[in-house]
Amino acid sequence: MKVNRLVTFCTGIVWIVNGLFCKVLNLTPRHEHIIGTILTFGNARLLTVLIGLLEICMAIWILSGLKSRLNVLTQIIIIGSMNTIELLLVPELLLWGRMNAIFALMFMGIIFLKKVQILITREL
């Protein structure tokens, strides 16, 4: 069970770091550039902060443990969608270019396997 808590904590931290530090506090301006380029939105900063706040909400949801099946599904859909759009439209702006897809798949796999492990443990 300790591994499950560690994975949950680390997953939440990933969302907090990306939301708070990279987007809200703008410590990684590349995120705003990606959003502005994809959406050709005049005020990319506002949208970047909004997305960052939503990512912080996702972290809180993860750490709360509420409706974890829905949470896992939501995370996988968001990560998969976001990374597909970025890969197709702005791969040159991604930290690892097209390799970002590999890291996204690994992250989605960890999230999925954590949930599978929880379901198996509950059945035993």
C-alpha positions in Angstrom: 0.0 0.0 0.0 2.9 2.3 0.6 3.8 2.1 -3.1 0.3 3.1 -4.1 0.5 6.2 -1.8 3.9 7.1 -3.2 2.6 6.9 -6.8 -0.5 8.9 -5.9 1.6 11.6 -4.2 4.1 11.7 -7.1 1.3 11.9 -9.7 -0.3 14.8 -7.8 3.1 16.5 -7.6 3.5 16.3 -11.4 0.2 18.1 -11.8 1.1 20.7 -9.2 4.5 21.4 -10.7 3.1 21.7 -14.2 0.1 23.8 -13.1 1.6 26.1 -10.4 5.2 26.5 -11.3 5.2 26.0 -15.0 2.0 27.8 -15.9 0.6 30.0 -13.1 4.0 31.3 -11.9 5.3 31.2 -15.5 8.6 29.6 -14.6 8.5 27.8 -18.0 7.4 30.4 -20.6 7.4 27.6 -23.2 4.0 26.5 -22.0 2.5 29.8 -22.7 4.1 29.9 -26.1 2.7 26.4 -26.9 -0.8 27.5 -25.9 -0.6 30.7 -27.8 0.7 29.0 -30.9 -1.9 26.2 -30.9 -4.9 28.4 -30.1 -3.7 31.6 -31.8 -5.2 33.2 -28.8 -4.5 36.9 -28.2 -4.2 36.6 -24.5 -2.3 33.3 -24.1 -1.2 34.3 -20.6 -4.8 34.3 -19.3 -5.5 30.9 -20.8 -2.2 29.5 -19.5 -3.0 30.6 -16.0 -6.5 29.0 -16.3 -5.1 25.7 -17.5 -2.5 25.9 -14.6 -5.3 26.4 -12.1 -7.2 23.4 -13.5 -4.0 21.3 -13.2 -3.8 22.3 -9.6 -7.4 21.2 -9.1 -6.5 17.9 -10.8 -3.7 17.5 -8.2 -6.1 18.1 -5.3 -8.6 15.6 -6.8 -5.8 13.0 -7.2 -4.7 13.5 -3.6 -8.2 13.4 -2.2 -8.8 9.9 -3.6 -12.4 10.8 -4.5 -13.9 9.0 -7.5 -10.5 7.5 -8.3 -11.8 5.6 -11.4 -13.2 8.7 -12.9 -10.0 10.5 -12.0 -7.8 8.0 -13.7 -9.9 8.1 -16.8 -9.9 11.9 -16.8 -6.2 12.1 -16.4 -5.5 9.6 -19.2 -7.9 11.4 -21.6 -6.4 14.8 -20.8 -2.8 13.7 -21.0 -3.4 11.8 -24.2 -5.4 14.6 -25.9 -3.0 17.3 -24.9 0.1 15.5 -26.0 -1.5 14.4 -29.3 -2.5 18.0 -30.1 1.0 19.2 -29.2 2.7 16.5 -31.1 0.7 17.2 -34.3 0.8 21.0 -34.1 3.9 22.2 -32.3 6.4 19.3 -31.9 9.3 21.8 -32.2 8.1 23.6 -29.0 8.0 20.5 -26.8 10.8 19.9 -24.3 11.8 16.6 -25.8 10.2 17.1 -29.3 8.5 14.0 -30.5 9.9 12.0 -27.7 7.4 13.8 -25.4 4.9 11.1 -26.6 7.0 8.4 -25.0 7.0 10.2 -21.7 3.3 10.9 -21.9 2.6 7.2 -22.6 4.7 6.2 -19.7 2.9 8.6 -17.4 -0.5 7.4 -18.6 0.7 3.8 -18.1 1.8 4.5 -14.5 -1.6 6.1 -13.8 -3.5 3.2 -15.3 -1.4 0.5 -13.6 -1.8 2.1 -10.3 -5.5 1.9 -10.6 -5.3 -1.7 -11.8 -3.2 -2.5 -8.7 -5.8 -0.9 -6.5 -8.6 -2.9 -8.1 -6.7 -6.2 -7.7 -5.9 -5.4 -4.1 -9.5 -4.7 -3.3 -10.6 -8.0 -4.8 -8.1 -10.1 -2.7 
